[in-house]
Amino acid sequence: MKNVEKNQEEDMCSIKEIHTDSIKKAKEQLEDEETYQLLAETFKIFGNTTRLKIMSLLSVEDLCVCDLCEAMDMSQSAISHQLRTLRAQNLVKYKKEGKQARYSLADKHVVEILKIGIEHVLE
């Protein structure tokens, strides 16, 4: 219990001094509430290991649903469900090729988010 209290104390200021200029500068960089809501929803999508694996596979190669099923050893309905979620958040896109749909990541930002996240957890 004492360690918890000690850790809480470390997170607090021991004196109260407001740095008005710093606060103003930082607040000027805040986006509007809707932007943060959309960002939070996007990060929720990244909170699922299956979706992360799908995006990781797609960061290497465009794949159809059958390819993803084989690579992940999952059913087509399970993969399709996750792809719908990813498409709804504009993280993946697809292109019809005959009777198949080939999926790819929506843009380079998705690749960068994945790459930075993996680098961070491996530090």
C-alpha positions as CSV (number, residue, x, y, z in Angstrom):
1,M,0.0,0.0,0.0
2,K,2.9,2.4,0.8
3,N,4.3,1.9,-2.7
4,V,1.0,3.0,-4.3
5,E,1.0,6.1,-2.1
6,K,4.6,6.8,-3.0
7,N,3.9,6.4,-6.7
8,Q,1.0,8.7,-6.5
9,E,3.1,11.3,-4.7
10,E,5.7,11.1,-7.5
11,D,3.0,12.0,-10.0
12,M,2.0,15.2,-8.2
13,C,3.6,18.6,-8.0
14,S,5.0,19.4,-4.6
15,I,4.3,23.1,-5.1
16,K,1.5,24.7,-7.0
17,E,2.9,26.9,-9.7
18,I,0.9,27.6,-12.9
19,H,2.9,28.1,-16.0
20,T,0.4,30.3,-18.0
21,D,2.5,30.7,-21.1
22,S,3.2,26.9,-21.4
23,I,-0.5,26.1,-20.9
24,K,-1.5,28.7,-23.5
25,K,1.0,27.3,-26.0
26,A,-0.1,23.7,-25.4
27,K,-3.8,24.5,-25.6
28,E,-3.3,26.3,-29.0
29,Q,-2.3,22.9,-30.4
30,L,-5.4,21.1,-29.2
31,E,-7.8,19.9,-32.0
32,D,-11.6,20.1,-31.7
33,E,-13.5,17.6,-29.6
34,E,-14.8,15.7,-32.7
35,T,-11.3,15.1,-33.9
36,Y,-10.3,13.5,-30.6
37,Q,-13.5,11.4,-30.6
38,L,-12.6,10.1,-34.1
39,L,-9.1,9.4,-33.0
40,A,-10.3,7.5,-30.0
41,E,-12.6,5.4,-32.2
42,T,-9.7,4.6,-34.5
43,F,-7.4,3.6,-31.6
44,K,-10.1,1.3,-30.3
45,I,-9.9,-0.6,-33.7
46,F,-6.1,-1.0,-33.0
47,G,-7.0,-2.6,-29.6
48,N,-7.8,-6.0,-31.2
49,T,-5.0,-8.5,-31.9
50,T,-6.8,-10.1,-34.9
51,R,-7.3,-6.7,-36.6
52,L,-3.6,-5.9,-35.9
53,K,-2.5,-9.1,-37.5
54,I,-4.7,-8.5,-40.5
55,M,-3.2,-5.0,-40.9
56,S,0.3,-6.3,-40.4
57,L,-0.2,-8.9,-43.2
58,L,-1.7,-6.2,-45.5
59,S,1.3,-3.9,-44.8
60,V,3.4,-6.5,-46.6
61,E,1.1,-7.6,-49.5
62,D,-2.4,-7.0,-50.8
63,L,-4.4,-10.1,-50.0
64,C,-7.8,-11.5,-50.7
65,V,-10.1,-12.9,-47.9
66,C,-9.1,-16.5,-48.7
67,D,-5.4,-15.6,-48.3
68,L,-6.1,-13.9,-45.0
69,C,-8.1,-16.9,-43.8
70,E,-5.2,-19.2,-44.7
71,A,-2.5,-17.0,-43.2
72,M,-4.4,-16.6,-39.9
73,D,-6.1,-20.0,-39.8
74,M,-9.5,-18.4,-39.3
75,S,-12.9,-18.7,-41.0
76,Q,-14.0,-16.5,-43.9
77,S,-16.8,-15.1,-41.8
78,A,-14.5,-14.2,-38.9
79,I,-12.0,-12.5,-41.3
80,S,-14.8,-10.7,-43.2
81,H,-16.3,-9.4,-39.9
82,Q,-12.9,-7.9,-39.0
83,L,-12.4,-6.4,-42.5
84,R,-15.8,-4.7,-42.3
85,T,-14.8,-3.1,-39.1
86,L,-11.5,-2.0,-40.6
87,R,-13.2,-0.7,-43.7
88,A,-15.7,1.3,-41.6
89,Q,-12.8,3.2,-40.0
90,N,-11.1,3.7,-43.4
91,L,-8.1,1.6,-42.4
92,V,-8.3,-0.8,-45.2
93,K,-9.8,-0.7,-48.7
94,Y,-10.5,-3.3,-51.3
95,K,-10.6,-3.7,-55.0
96,K,-12.8,-6.3,-56.8
97,E,-10.8,-8.6,-59.1
98,G,-13.4,-10.9,-60.8
99,K,-15.0,-12.8,-57.9
100,Q,-12.4,-11.9,-55.4
101,A,-11.8,-8.8,-53.3
102,R,-8.2,-7.9,-52.7
103,Y,-7.6,-5.9,-49.6
104,S,-4.9,-3.3,-48.9
105,L,-4.2,-0.8,-46.2
106,A,-6.0,2.5,-46.9
107,D,-2.9,4.6,-46.9
108,K,0.7,5.0,-45.6
109,H,-0.5,6.5,-42.3
110,V,-1.9,3.1,-41.3
111,V,1.5,1.5,-42.0
112,E,3.2,4.2,-40.0
113,I,0.9,3.8,-37.0
114,L,1.6,0.0,-37.0
115,K,5.3,0.4,-37.4
116,I,5.6,3.0,-34.7
117,G,3.4,1.0,-32.3
118,I,5.5,-2.2,-32.8
119,E,8.7,-0.3,-32.4
120,H,7.4,1.3,-29.2
121,V,6.4,-2.1,-27.6
122,L,9.7,-3.7,-28.6
123,E,11.8,-0.9,-26.9
